[in-house]
Amino acid sequence: MPPFYILIIVISVVILFAAFFVVKQQTAAVIERFGKFQSIRHSGLQMKIPLVDRIAGKLTLKIQQLDVIIETKTLDDVFVKLKVSVQYKVIREKVYDAFYKLDYPHDQITSFVFDVVRAEVPKMKLDDVFVKKDDIAIAVKRELQEYMTDYGYDIIKTLVTDIDPDAQVKAAMNRINAADREKTAAQFEGDAQRILIVERAKAEAESKRLQGQGIADQRREIARGLEESVEVLNKVGINSQEASALIVVTQHYDTLQSIGQETNSNLILLPNSPQAGSQMLNDMVASFTASNQIGEAMKQSKKNKNEK
């Protein structure tokens, strides 16, 4: 076969293969014929006229994200940086507008984001910016949606993902927050101390009340025991005065015995001779007798005055 025919066959095969092309999923290809828009081809095996049609470009139909960082000033004159994330995609039915009306869609979206944020944030104080960041995102989406739809783009969502005030402002905010927390902690500690003091006072008052009640019960029982002891001694011929003196002396020796049993006691009672108990008993009997005589004399004197 002559070389000329071989060359024609090769050229024909190349042209035939050039007539077919593949468009990937979620992608749109723009076809131009002699520089003029011809058609839009979507995913799959496509065909064009070789040397006449050409692929002018391809656009992805997937959701894309653009992060825009804006520095602006708040109502209370605080400079703050905001990071706004814009999620968008090309509208399938408006690939023509997206391809031919905008050369740099990222720049257009960035410009709109700057315009909206710098119009909204200066109306708010710094604290409100943190609280109303969703309102800022909604305002950005509303403005972008209104303008970008005409260019074939759909704004899926806008998010204010970061709010970064000036470093000195952040340090001041941290100090305010720390001081507020310390104040709250001090208040809680004061309340706890006050409750502790009140409860301690209540416990002490209850202890005193129970202690007083115990002492009263103890004295009542002692009096009852003394009364029974006097009755027993009266039955064996010992009068009340002698019985009282004997009980006191007995308690005296019981006290000395209990003190002697304490190994760590340094107490010394003077005098402490065997004759001291006998002398104490005699003195007490004498004092009781004198007391009774004085009492009887006062009663007789009062009676005589009444008779006169």
Disulfide bonds with the S-S distance in Angstrom:
none
